[in-house]
Amino acid sequence: MSSDNTILRTVVDLGDRSYEVCTGEGILGQVGYMMRQHNLNGTVAVISNPAVLDLYHDEVASSLDDHGLRSVFLSIREGETHKNLDTVRHLYEELLENSIERGDSIIALGGGQTGDIAGFVAATLLRGFDFVQDPTTVLAQVDAAIGGKVGVNLPLGKNLVGAFYQPRFVLSDVATLMSLPEREFRSGIAEIIKYACIRDREFFVYLEENLESLLARESRTMLHAISVSCGIKAEVVGQDELELTGVRSILNFGHTIGHAIESLTGYRRFLHGEAVAAGMVAAGHMGTAVTGFPGEELDRLVALERVADFSFDLGDLSPDDILDRVRFDKKVEGGRVRYVLPRRLGEVIPRTTVPEPVVHDALDYVWALT
Amino acid sequence: MSSDNTILRTVVDLGDRSYEVCTGEGILGQVGYMMRQHNLNGTVAVISNPAVLDLYHDEVASSLDDHGLRSVFLSIREGETHKNLDTVRHLYEELLENSIERGDSIIALGGGQTGDIAGFVAATLLRGFDFVQDPTTVLAQVDAAIGGKVGVNLPLGKNLVGAFYQPRFVLSDVATLMSLPEREFRSGIAEIIKYACIRDREFFVYLEENLESLLARESRTMLHAISVSCGIKAEVVGQDELELTGVRSILNFGHTIGHAIESLTGYRRFLHGEAVAAGMVAAGHMGTAVTGFPGEELDRLVALERVADFSFDLGDLSPDDILDRVRFDKKVEGGRVRYVLPRRLGEVIPRTTVPEPVVHDALDYVWALT
């Protein structure tokens, strides 16, 4: 563990909705101080889940208490199947029954699903509460907690209900990552690799040199990798908050195929990062045919993912299953199937139409890797 | 009926969320043209209710069709009891089943409840649709459709779930007011009187001189009264979009007592404007004790309301019932009971604490008017 108390601050620059992402080690206990610093002085409702509360309830409760803030802890069940309007309605009622009022705040303490649900509740109860993200997973720290996308699923599909609702600040404590199960930690690494691929060639080289140290959860490496990732996410979001210009869509590198893999398997067999890892390689292979992405760089991407132990073993799914699903997903969302393709490591081209035979070849390539 | 095609335009100035409120007579058929003018080119989902669709479906459908816009009409049931999350969920599903996609638009065609529900759906489905308000009641044209407050009720209270979500434009056709039942039309007049009381002494005098013509739905008078009201609402909202500074709270003149009357009677016995009419007189009477509001001006307010045939007959409700309810409502919303009190006709003082005996006297005064 690092002994210094450095907090790395990244600004998400959105005019009067700007905020800081603060990344550090062992800083969760500063949450009360930071609430006050941001002028959040009312009651604090902490929305979390049982596993996370077991670990961090006391630290967060005493930090809020030490700064004179009344707190209420609400626990929701984990998992995509609970990320729905019933959970939202239940939280509305619990918050009101706990006398949460206009001017109070809501903290999401947990992973991406907790943040998505709590953020949607914060956006819509009494026309909006001040909202704070305290993400405790790699995926939430580098992705879900930054950028204001909040929402829940409908039976018809994932994240169909939601809003853009920015937090007042994000507090990411990498010490909370020490308790993550190995598989979940590794899954988050896929999103970190994604940031390197889409915007930062130098960071890709850093990951090639330091991925084993990151996997060993060496704190300096975690801090660096997570704060660089946050910086890239913040920059992209700052350029296209509402996903209107196409800039923000580069964050979907690897996600078109990734989502198809996840939804075909009911969000149960693969973790998000595992599916995205396969999707990035597929997009890389399409890139070699469409954008001139060098085959040697695709090899480097595959090699890096192998270090993170992504297996590419997609079981009984076939490339045709994936293709059918991609077509279906796009029909629901509207419009043609488009991909984010790499031109070189560190640079992608958004919204590219790819001929289906090229997509099929790319999927065959991924399948052959297993 | 006026024969000219004048459209009165009021800008709600909210930076990059600014929009126009267009008031005219017989302009509903311009909706397709205006959608195009605002670059809204996708499918249009019109959310309305059976009574309104009976009258205006064909006009709106052909206007959208004439401008090459695919339209889908969805009907929801009227009334506060249907303004809830079940209706919202039902609309989400219907919209998705009708292949409504990112980039399409939602129009609210109807009264305030229709606009509140449709606006909340527009704010939260697929993280937000372009939204247009086509209000068809006095209350919606001068109040609900302007300012971005959207939302639904929970069993625990009214409008507890919602957002600030501004429309792209508001199209108010005063011709649609001709079909309103007499009682509903008159109820809307209370909000028009409110605007005069809070911001525009000259408009109050205009109403004293023209209320009978307004009640007769003479089109020039309706156009003038509605567009002046819209202008005041737009100005107040432009100064305090998110209800943070207190400026916007002046729109609640008459509403503290008004809401208590409505909620005590289950939103069934009195229309909103009828309750607000009594609330404004009560606030006026408190003003005579607290702010120096001249008794002669209170008499003018009462006289004006009598012309509009507000009866002040509150049946078996007692002043003590009202006081209890006001205390309870404030407890739910948090904070002390505060009133918006007039200083003179055309000027109010927001957030005034009033001693309970003064409130009681004011209620006794209203009761004595019946």
Interface residues (C-beta under 8 A of the other chain):
Chain A: L85 R89 Y92 E93 L96 S99 E101 R102 G103 F120 A123 T124 L125 L126 R127 G128 K149 G151 L154 P155 L156 G157 L160 V161 G162 A163 F164 L242 E243 V332 E333 G334 G335
Chain B: L85 R89 Y92 E93 L96 E97 S99 E101 R102 G103 F120 A123 T124 L125 L126 R127 G128 K149 G151 L154 P155 L156 G157 L160 V161 G162 A163 F164 L242 E243 V332 E333 G334 G335
